[in-house]
Amino acid sequence: MRFSREQQEFALAVREFCDAECKTLQQRDALTADGTVANSQVLLDKFAALGWLAVSLPEEYGGGGAGMVEECIFLEETSRGLAPITGYSTGLTAAQTYLRYGTEEQKRTIVSNMAAGKLEAIALSEPGAGSDLGGVRIKAELVDDHYVINGQKTWISAAHVAEHILLLARTDSSGSKHTGLTLFMVPTDTPGLEIHGIATMEARTCNDLYFTDVAVPVTAVVGTPNRAWRHLMRGLSVERLIIATMSLGAAERALDDVIAFVTEREQFGRKIGSFQAIRHRIADLATEIAFAKSFVYEVSERIDAGEEDNLNREGSMAKLKCTEIAKKTTLEAMQMMGGYGYTREYGMEEQVRHALAPTIYGGTNEIQREIISKSLGL
């Protein structure tokens, strides 16, 4: 696709902002307490002041009122710019469900929070339920005019910095595993909710959530009680496109950085970028990234055209391809940079770490392959 002039200007503005605010390791360290924090509130506040957050969400609820193309531009450029705002995409994913099934108050609260730089989280996975969400066991029991929630969630991104948790819980165990599930909007300061970080390769992102007699009113239900499975199965193309677009930006940044390195680094009296073994690897990566970008924006255009519910296969394809090419590009870049690729100073080790997790979350790439193959009648 071709961007309009306004879209081109938006992409350039976001790129220039990231270059000014977080291009160097020193800048990112200052924003993230030396790499120990995944989300910079300082940066989120600046993006909010510019009106760039929630750009694709409805104006009537406080969003920017633009389309998915513009949102993808923002996600691509901030990811390419290594902006430490990873929790924003989690909230954006949750917002899709609120907008489809939430009450007017829930929609207004979530969208206005997103636009103001506040983060939101979504809690689906449990110790015994990851790819198989039908195995959810956390219980929400209706008692008079409220629900009482007990159980555990795990791998919940941004929960420790979120305003609310979009929680999937079991409210009825009498039917099949895909029935009797309900979504709730749970404020993170609700008594009985404990949030504990999970140590990983990256700055704190994931959390264990423990619910002990957590009481929420019936108005906290998002959508129809006992129908959450159907709610979650709709609109997955947007969630997968969000992940795909961020991985696209990550791949582009790794390619930019390795090209800059090989055009400066000399061995055997030559720039290492002049060696065919290096040039051809970079050419292959650049070609794959270009095709991935074209597909991402084709899907985003079709979403803006109202085809969202018919793009499950394409959403899975975008997520699969972009996360795999981001992983491949960062690992190839590290190899081409040699020992420098392993140093914190050059930043590629950080990019490798960031590129690995997207192949797992949001539905593992093995699950995406299953979805694609089934859509082909296999």
Steps between C-alpha positions, in 0.01 A plus 500: 500500500596863468474727800316828459701817554353532850596142583853553369532813712371313805753219451782751460391694808495186718839390366658838562352510850648158584836603355499804726374328816623140509741424217806440715558249776571786739162658426316169545685428824392837636138420411503146637716510815793339316284252314311364801165661406313405183270802483603863529220714637697808397488386139136394521408844633681666210327280244167577669566874487561469126167317455665190359371242748170320431522649151275227354242500779167687467496873556169476684677318784813714500710333230657642187232381259746388229531152353701183547748617238592798717522279808733265318716793395532603864574145617752438224690824553508484880620139482759595241602785727535265801258718697446338843119495493431128452199509733317729259441215256358282779245769584422545132419130475274514805326808362378304197291276727368788709394684185316198364326383817547750780251747644517865404671577830757224450578617147542862607720407796734273303536719192553821697758321716686379192498846342637649824793260518354266761546130440256209504554123521325180399516179707429175316777247570526285811759248620296223336342697216714674239432408139194306621296781656209262541694368798447819703427414862494832686148535640264794526195418711188718496404597855201737522598809298871425454745234387767349723815396313755242615795352313820582314603648168852496358711664229287813518676784320499852651268404787726674753466835320141463373186677616277196442523130422272354232455166674378170355339285771275196525149579620333169412656151499191305394563503125791453260836662569426777250176601668453661839780754454452870578710814460538756781645848529699490826680809636855407601456659844210269590548340845605136480692536172876445526738560209848344503760541228647206307875517440579459128769595249353850474404785729194426710209440268319184610323431825324239710159616624344353814131556572381432855131577556522792258155660483382691193150627423285344230565816298860380464389234252620573146254367244261215572559270799611148401565609138861618527634229270302637208599852594870410498483313171375808318744769408815294544631632169559840661690355797725299271552796269611712797767244590599460135547872451719539805715210382521659158641815659744290704625325185546833324703642788727195513555528125577873527751438777682212335529691172649793691746261666618314188553823308741620771671184627815393314674163481767384254531860381137522386162603638338175603185605317694458176530125551242304303416277797387807693339689211284209394378425852397862540334499158292196598394660829408828332287314245311304765438813705371689197249226418393475864439875515288490187284225649462675837363811338277301264338340806473835680328653197252213487424546870427867435273388216288298746636151429638437850288192573610332178874535551585233757728315259670818382545620857668172589718519189611853587579407859686185396709660227590825673598345832712239324675757279569721804659208681697402190620853427620573853682166527658543155598856590665381820696240305614752238610740772712232663602565859360852486156353448515352848590825674246722668674804353399415143143414593446191288483265799209709626328471165548122494338467843205714396450303176468156659188536715254608225529156340348365824243748629174596334461138391822310434618472143422130514138593568508751214616226265210282617252781430645559154506134407141446615388800296649324199287192564780289644 
